[in-house]
Amino acid sequence: MLFNSYVFVFLFFPLCLGGFYGLRKRGSIIAVKAVLTLLSLWFYAFLNPLNLPALLVSMAGNYGIYRLMKRRTADGGGRPVLILGIALNLLALFVFKYTGSAFAPLGISFFTFSQIAFLVQGYKGNLKKTGFADYAFYVTFFPKLIQGPIALPEEMEGQVETAAERPFDWECFYRGLNLFLFGLAKKVLLADTLGRAVDQGYNSLNALNSADALIVTVSYTLQLYFDFSGYCDMASGAAQMLGFSLPLNFHSPYKAGNIIEFWKGWHITLTRFFTRYLYIPLGGSRRGRWRTYRNILIVFFVSGIWHGAGPSFLVWGMLHGILYVLTRYRMDVRKRHMERDAGRKTGCSEDPDRIPGAGGLLLKKGRRLLSVAGTFLYVNAAWVFFRSPSLGVAVSLLRKILSFRFGRLNWELAGCFNLDEFWYVIKVLRIDRWQYAHYILMVLILAGLLWLVFFGRTAQECAQRVKPKLLHTGAMAVLFLWCIVTFSNVTSFIYFNF
């Protein structure tokens, strides 16, 4: 089931709210868990009923492995069972995603990672609530089931009891509603508009000049962010309206000044999962500098494979991994130099690049601006491999940009941005008579969205600041209606494929 659908907005979620708040008044925690789990299974099976048996088999198998592991832990045999459980999960993931299987369960990567985390944390004894009802709720909770964020079991533990016992907080509910609407607008108004332009560009690659190709790549960079972060905002907003909390998954990644900062703001819960369950077991940064760099490259290699079986995903992962290692190396060298200089001058720990006065501040801001722009352009180029159906198409698109052959912008590409509701205003104002009027909305939309990702607040920050006032409520009602009328043209989320 899609968040951006009539059945979710007008049927499924009202049933969730009614069932949750109705049952919690009766104080039945088990009933609350059962109803939310059953509704979540309906949510998962809605798009394709074949998804449900695959999920149920996976859950039954993993919980059986968990019970066996706990029985064997007392005599020291729990670790082999844990390793077997992780191996079976990864094997299922491999079979469905990388062997050309005709069917792959929706969101298999996300619920597989959730179950691996449950097994590991259960083996370590970090979980207090491990009954099947608690386990089933953790795995299936619908806001995070299909596309994340990847919540760890200890983060979800006890949330049903807390949410059921906490007095109803109208302001918290209102903020959750606002966050859901912000995410909905990101998806149906922004990401889907950008997606039409991206599809148009890739479908007419030979007709693009350098400026067209750059617009296509930037559009995809923005589309992917608004699509994925929009889903996570809707997931967090829906959870918050039910009294639950999900971990933050995006925090202004395109404001990053280097690739390390980028990954601290992009798909945060995936980065955390790989750090905890891959990077640290490999040795992390505990075994010397060069092994640290090797471990980082392994993580990005696995991340590329996780996103897809094609070589273009592997190239995307290694582009990030190589730059990450180079950035880490530069930071390590600089840190050693500063420590050496501090040792020579006792008590001196100032930045050697620091320049006092207003000129120094201006230079610092200029460097930051160049760093952010450079990081964005690099990430933008890497996304070309992520989006392209093959390495050849990716290279061809990048060559078009670097050929510096400019001309009049592609007419069909610009038309993808001419939304009816805005184009009507242009006609009323009679601006459409201007020879470049066809390109006005494309320029304004792209410029506005770039300003938003570089200088604007996140949806989470905006939602936590709002208060239920009449004017704001009216504005959000208009935004909701605008989103609703576009539902007939919406698409599924990009990360549903992963």
C-alpha positions in Angstrom: 0.0 0.0 0.0 1.3 3.5 -0.9 1.1 6.3 1.6 0.2 8.5 -1.4 -3.1 6.7 -2.1 -6.7 7.2 -1.4 -7.1 3.8 0.3 -4.3 4.7 2.8 -5.5 8.3 3.5 -9.2 7.7 3.7 -9.5 4.0 4.9 -6.4 2.3 6.2 -4.9 5.1 8.4 -8.3 6.1 9.9 -8.8 2.5 10.9 -5.3 2.5 12.5 -6.1 5.6 14.5 -9.5 4.4 15.5 -8.3 0.9 16.4 -5.2 2.1 18.4 -6.9 4.9 20.4 -10.1 2.8 20.9 -8.2 -0.2 22.2 -5.8 1.7 24.4 -8.7 3.2 26.3 -9.5 -0.4 27.4 -5.9 -0.9 28.5 -5.4 -4.0 26.4 -1.7 -3.8 25.3 -1.8 -7.3 23.7 -4.9 -6.3 21.6 -3.1 -3.1 20.5 -0.1 -5.1 19.3 -2.3 -7.6 17.6 -4.4 -5.1 15.7 -1.4 -3.0 14.6 0.4 -6.1 13.4 -2.6 -7.4 11.5 -3.2 -4.0 9.9 0.5 -3.8 9.0 0.2 -7.2 7.3 -2.7 -5.9 5.3 -0.7 -2.8 4.4 2.2 -5.0 3.2 0.0 -7.4 1.2 -2.2 -4.8 -0.5 -0.1 -4.2 -3.6 0.7 -7.9 -4.2 -0.8 -10.6 -2.0 2.2 -12.9 -2.8 4.3 -10.6 -0.6 2.6 -11.8 2.5 3.6 -15.5 2.5 7.2 -14.6 1.9 7.2 -12.2 4.9 5.4 -14.7 7.2 7.8 -17.5 6.3 10.7 -15.2 7.0 9.3 -14.1 10.3 8.5 -17.7 11.4 11.9 -18.9 10.5 13.8 -16.0 12.2 11.8 -16.3 15.4 12.4 -20.1 15.4 16.1 -19.4 15.0 16.0 -16.9 17.8 14.3 -19.4 20.2 16.8 -22.1 19.3 19.7 -19.6 19.7 18.5 -18.7 23.2 18.2 -22.3 24.2 21.8 -23.0 23.0 23.3 -19.9 24.5 23.4 -21.5 28.0 25.8 -24.2 26.8 27.8 -22.0 24.5 26.1 -23.0 21.3 24.3 -19.8 20.6 26.9 -18.2 18.4 26.8 -20.9 15.6 23.0 -20.6 15.5 23.3 -16.8 15.2 25.7 -17.1 12.3 23.4 -19.6 10.7 20.4 -17.2 11.1 22.4 -14.3 9.5 23.6 -16.5 6.7 20.0 -17.7 5.9 18.7 -14.2 5.9 21.5 -13.1 3.5 21.0 -16.1 1.3 17.2 -15.3 0.9 18.1 -11.8 0.1 20.6 -12.9 -2.5 18.3 -15.4 -4.1 15.4 -13.0 -4.5 17.5 -9.9 -5.5 20.4 -11.2 -7.5 19.5 -14.5 -9.2 17.0 -13.1 -11.7 14.1 -14.3 -9.6 10.7 -13.5 -11.2 9.4 -12.4 -7.8 11.1 -10.4 -5.0 9.1 -9.6 -1.8 8.5 -5.9 -1.4 11.0 -4.3 0.9 12.9 -7.5 1.5 16.1 -5.6 2.2 14.5 -3.6 5.0 12.7 -6.3 6.8 15.7 -8.6 6.4 18.0 -6.1 8.1 15.4 -5.6 10.9 15.5 -9.4 11.6 19.3 -9.6 11.5 19.3 -6.8 14.1 16.8 -8.6 16.2 18.9 -11.8 16.2 22.1 -10.0 17.0 20.7 -7.9 19.8 18.8 -11.0 21.1 22.1 -13.0 21.2 23.8 -10.2 23.1 21.0 -10.1 25.6 20.1 -6.5 25.0 16.3 -7.1 24.6 13.8 -7.4 27.4 10.7 -8.0 25.3 11.2 -11.0 23.0 7.8 -12.6 22.9 6.4 -13.4 19.5 3.8 -10.5 19.7 6.7 -8.0 20.4 8.8 -9.5 17.7 6.0 -9.5 15.1 5.1 -5.9 15.9 8.8 -4.8 15.6 9.2 -6.4 12.2 5.8 -5.5 10.6 5.1 -2.0 12.0 3.8 -0.5 8.8 5.4 2.9 8.7 8.9 1.4 8.5 8.2 -2.0 7.0 8.7 -1.4 3.3 11.3 1.4 3.0 12.6 2.2 6.5 13.9 4.0 8.4 15.7 0.9 9.7 14.7 1.0 13.4 16.7 -1.2 15.7 14.8 -3.5 18.1 15.9 -1.7 21.2 14.5 1.5 19.8 11.0 0.0 19.3 11.0 -1.9 22.5 8.4 -0.8 24.9 7.0 1.9 22.6 3.6 0.2 22.5 3.2 0.3 26.2 4.4 3.9 26.4 2.2 5.1 23.6 -0.8 3.3 25.1 -0.3 4.8 28.5 0.7 8.3 27.6 -2.2 10.9 27.7 -3.3 12.1 24.3 -1.1 15.1 23.2 -3.0 17.2 20.7 0.1 19.3 19.8 2.2 16.2 19.2 -0.5 14.7 17.0 -0.8 17.9 15.1 3.0 18.0 14.5 2.9 14.4 13.3 0.1 15.3 10.9 2.1 18.3 9.6 5.2 16.1 9.1 3.1 13.6 7.1 1.7 16.3 4.9 5.2 17.8 4.3 6.4 14.4 3.2 3.3 13.9 1.1 3.9 17.2 -0.7 7.6 16.3 -1.2 6.5 13.1 -3.0 3.5 14.0 -5.1 4.3 17.7 -5.8 8.0 17.8 -6.0 9.5 14.3 -6.6 7.0 13.2 -9.2 7.3 16.4 -11.1 11.1 16.0 -11.2 10.7 12.3 -12.1 8.8 13.2 -15.2 11.6 15.4 -16.4 14.2 12.7 -15.5 12.3 10.1 -17.5 11.9 12.4 -20.4 15.6 13.1 -20.4 16.7 9.5 -20.3 14.1 8.5 -23.0 15.5 11.2 -25.4 19.2 11.1 -24.5 20.4 11.7 -28.1 18.4 15.0 -28.2 20.0 16.5 -25.2 22.8 19.1 -25.2 25.1 19.8 -22.2 22.6 22.1 -20.4 19.8 19.6 -20.9 21.9 16.7 -19.6 22.9 18.8 -16.5 19.3 19.6 -15.8 18.4 15.9 -16.0 21.1 14.9 -13.5 20.3 17.7 -11.1 16.6 16.8 -11.4 17.3 13.2 -10.4 19.5 14.3 -7.5 16.6 16.4 -6.2 14.0 13.7 -7.1 15.7 11.0 -5.2 16.1 13.2 -2.1 12.5 14.4 -2.1 11.1 11.0 -2.9 13.0 9.1 -0.2 13.0 11.7 2.5 9.4 12.4 1.8 8.6 8.7 2.4 10.5 8.8 5.7 8.7 12.0 6.7 5.4 10.4 6.1 6.5 7.3 8.0 7.6 9.3 11.0 4.5 11.5 10.9 2.2 8.6 10.8 4.1 6.9 13.6 4.0 10.1 15.7 0.2 10.4 15.2 0.0 7.0 16.8 2.3 7.9 19.6 5.4 6.2 18.3 8.9 7.5 17.4 11.1 6.4 14.5 14.8 7.3 14.1 15.8 10.2 11.8 16.9 9.1 8.4 17.7 12.3 6.6 19.2 15.6 7.8 20.1 18.1 5.1 22.6 15.8 3.2 23.1 18.3 0.3 24.4 20.9 2.7 27.4 18.7 3.4 30.9 20.1 2.9 32.5 16.7 2.2 31.4 13.1 1.6 31.7 12.2 5.2 29.3 14.9 6.2 27.0 13.7 3.4 26.7 10.2 4.8 26.0 11.6 8.2 22.8 13.1 6.7 21.8 10.6 4.0 20.0 7.4 4.8 21.3 7.6 8.3 19.8 4.4 9.6 21.4 2.3 6.7 24.8 3.9 7.5 24.3 3.0 11.2 23.3 -0.5 10.3 26.4 -1.1 8.2 28.6 0.6 10.8 27.3 -1.6 13.6 27.0 -4.9 11.8 29.7 -4.8 9.2 32.3 -2.1 9.8 32.8 -2.7 13.5 32.9 -6.6 13.2 35.6 -6.1 10.4 37.7 -4.2 13.0 36.4 -0.7 12.4 39.2 1.8 13.1 40.9 -0.3 15.8 43.5 -2.0 13.7 45.4 0.8 12.1 44.9 3.4 9.5 45.1 1.2 6.3 42.8 -1.5 7.6 40.4 1.3 8.5 40.4 2.5 4.9 40.0 -1.1 3.7 37.0 -1.6 6.0 35.4 1.6 4.7 35.8 0.4 1.1 34.3 -2.9 2.0 31.3 -1.2 3.5 30.7 0.9 0.3 31.2 -2.1 -1.9 28.5 -4.0 0.0 26.3 -0.9 0.0 26.6 -0.7 -3.8 25.7 -4.4 -4.1 22.8 -4.0 -1.7 21.3 -1.3 -3.9 21.3 -3.4 -7.0 23.0 -6.3 -8.9 24.1 -4.2 -11.9 27.7 -2.9 -12.3 26.4 0.7 -12.3 25.4 0.3 -8.6 28.9 -1.1 -7.8 30.5 1.9 -9.5 28.2 4.3 -7.6 29.2 2.6 -4.3 33.0 2.7 -5.0 32.8 6.3 -6.2 31.5 7.2 -2.7 33.9 4.8 -1.0 37.0 6.1 -2.7 36.2 9.7 -2.0 35.3 8.8 1.6 38.7 7.2 2.1 40.6 10.1 0.5 38.6 12.6 2.7 39.3 10.5 5.8 43.0 10.3 4.9 43.2 14.1 4.5 41.5 14.6 7.8 43.8 12.1 9.5 46.9 13.8 8.1 45.7 17.2 9.1 44.9 16.0 12.6 48.5 14.6 13.0 49.9 17.9 11.8 47.9 19.8 14.3 48.9 17.4 17.1 52.5 17.8 16.1 52.3 21.6 16.1 50.5 21.6 19.4 53.3 19.5 20.8 55.9 22.0 19.7 54.0 24.9 21.2 52.5 23.9 24.5 48.9 24.9 24.8 48.6 25.9 21.1 45.8 24.0 19.5 44.6 26.7 17.0 43.7 25.8 13.5 46.8 26.5 11.4 44.6 27.7 8.5 42.8 30.2 10.7 43.1 33.8 9.5 41.9 36.4 12.0 39.5 39.3 11.3 36.7 39.8 8.9 38.8 38.7 5.9 39.4 35.4 7.6 35.7 34.9 8.2 34.9 35.7 4.6 37.6 33.3 3.4 36.2 30.6 5.7 32.7 31.1 4.3 34.1 31.0 0.8 35.9 27.7 1.4 32.7 26.3 2.9 30.7 27.4 -0.1 33.2 25.8 -2.5 33.2 22.6 -0.4 29.5 22.3 -0.4 29.2 23.0 -4.2 32.0 20.5 -4.9 30.5 17.8 -2.8 27.1 18.3 -4.4 28.5 18.1 -7.9 30.4 14.9 -7.1 27.3 13.3 -5.5 25.3 14.5 -8.5 27.7 12.8 -10.9 27.7 9.6 -8.8 23.8 9.5 -8.9 24.0 9.2 -12.7 25.4 5.7 -12.3 22.7 5.0 -9.7 19.9 6.0 -12.0 21.2 4.8 -15.4 20.1 1.4 -16.7 23.7 0.6 -17.7 27.2 1.9 -17.5 27.1 2.9 -21.1 24.1 5.2 -20.6 25.7 6.8 -17.5 29.0 7.5 -19.4 27.1 8.9 -22.3 25.1 11.3 -20.2 28.3 12.5 -18.4 30.0 12.9 -21.7 27.2 15.2 -22.9 27.7 17.4 -19.9 31.4 17.6 -20.3 31.3 18.2 -24.0 30.1 21.8 -23.3 27.8 21.9 -26.3 25.1 24.3 -25.4 22.0 25.5 -27.3 18.3 26.1 -26.8 17.0 24.0 -23.9 15.0 20.9 -24.8 11.3 21.8 -25.3 9.8 18.5 -24.1 12.1 18.5 -21.0 11.0 22.0 -20.0 7.4 21.1 -20.6 7.6 18.5 -17.8 7.8 21.4 -15.3 4.8 23.3 -16.7 2.2 22.2 -14.1 -1.3 23.1 -15.1 -2.0 25.0 -11.8 1.0 27.3 -12.5 0.8 27.5 -16.2 -2.7 28.9 -15.9 -1.4 31.8 -13.9 1.2 32.5 -16.6 -1.6 32.6 -19.2 -3.8 34.8 -17.1 -0.8 37.3 -16.8 -0.2 36.9 -20.5 3.4 36.1 -20.0 3.0 33.0 -22.3 3.4 35.4 -25.3 7.1 35.8 -24.4 9.3 33.5 -26.5 11.0 32.0 -23.4 7.8 31.6 -21.3 7.9 27.9 -21.8 11.0 27.7 -19.7 10.0 30.0 -16.8 8.6 27.3 -14.5 11.5 25.0 -15.1 14.0 27.7 -14.0 11.8 28.8 -11.1 11.1 25.3 -9.8 14.7 24.1 -10.0 16.1 27.3 -8.5 13.5 27.1 -5.7 14.3 23.5 -4.9 18.0 24.1 -4.9 17.6 27.0 -2.5 15.4 24.7 -0.3 18.0 21.9 0.0 20.9 24.3 0.5 19.3 26.9 2.8 15.9 25.7 4.0 14.9 23.9 7.1 14.2 20.2 7.1 10.6 19.0 7.2 11.3 17.6 10.7 12.5 20.9 11.9 9.5 22.7 10.4 7.0 20.2 11.8 8.4 20.5 15.4 8.0 24.3 15.3 4.4 24.5 14.3 1.5 25.1 16.6 -2.2 24.4 15.9 -3.3 27.9 14.8 -6.2 28.7 12.5 -4.1 30.3 9.7 -1.6 27.6 9.6 -4.2 24.9 9.8 -6.0 26.5 6.8 -2.7 26.5 4.8 -2.1 22.9 5.6 -5.6 22.0 4.5 -5.0 23.7 1.2 -1.7 21.7 0.8 -3.5 18.5 1.6 -6.2 19.1 -1.0 -3.6 20.0 -3.6 -1.8 16.7 -2.9 -5.1 14.7 -3.0 -6.1 16.0 -6.4 -2.7 14.8 -7.8 -3.1 11.2 -6.6 -4.3 10.0 -10.0 -0.8 10.8 -11.4 1.5 9.6 -8.6 4.1 6.9 -8.9 5.5 4.4 -6.4 8.6 5.3 -4.4 12.0 4.8 -5.8 13.4 2.8 -2.9 10.6 0.3 -3.1 12.9 -1.4 -5.6 15.5 -2.0 -2.9 
